[in-house]
Amino acid sequence: MKASIKREVCIGCGLCAEICPEVFAMGDDMIAIVIVDESPASAQESVQDAATSCPVEAIVLN
């Protein structure tokens, strides 16, 4: 599974990085970034949780 962030939508709440630090982090501009090309199998559930928890639906999963 690949994740991406809609940067123009992200409000920088940090929830995704808190839920799934294996895949998400906060950039220097306090906008979320994806730190891996492909989500590890062990993080699939937390990636999905982060996406559904995002208050502005800025996370796209493919």
N, C-alpha and C positions, 0 to 999 in steps of 0.2 A: 504494500500500500504506500502510495506517495501522498504527502500532505503539502499544501501550499497555503500561503497567507495572502488574502486580498489586502494589500498594504493601504489602499485608499479607504478601506472600511475599518481596519483595526483601530481600536481606541486605546490600546496599550494597557489594558487592565492587568495583564500578566497571568491570568487564570490558566491559560494553556501551558505556560512554562511551569506553573506550580503543579498541574495535574500530570504532565508528561515531560519532565526535563530531559528525557532521552531523545526527544524529537524537537522540542520547542525551546527557545530562549528569547530574551528580550534584547533587541539591538541597542546600539548606542543612542538612537533616536527614540527609544522606548516604544518602538513598534515591534511586534512579535516577528521572529524569523524561524525558519526551519533549518535545523543544524545537521540533518542527514539527508542523503539522496533518497533512500528507501527506509521506511520505518521497520525496525527490527521486529521479528515475529513476537518476541516477548513483550513488545509495547503496543501491539495492535489494539487491545482493549482500552488502554489509556489514551491512545490517539483518538479513538472514537469518542471516548468520554470528553476529551478536550474539545473536539469539534461540536458536540451537542451542548456543551456548557458555555461555549463562546456567546456572550450576550448580543453580539452584532453579526453573528454568522460569518465571520471573516475567514474561517478555515475551510478549505476545499480538500476533499479526499478523493483520490483516484485509485 
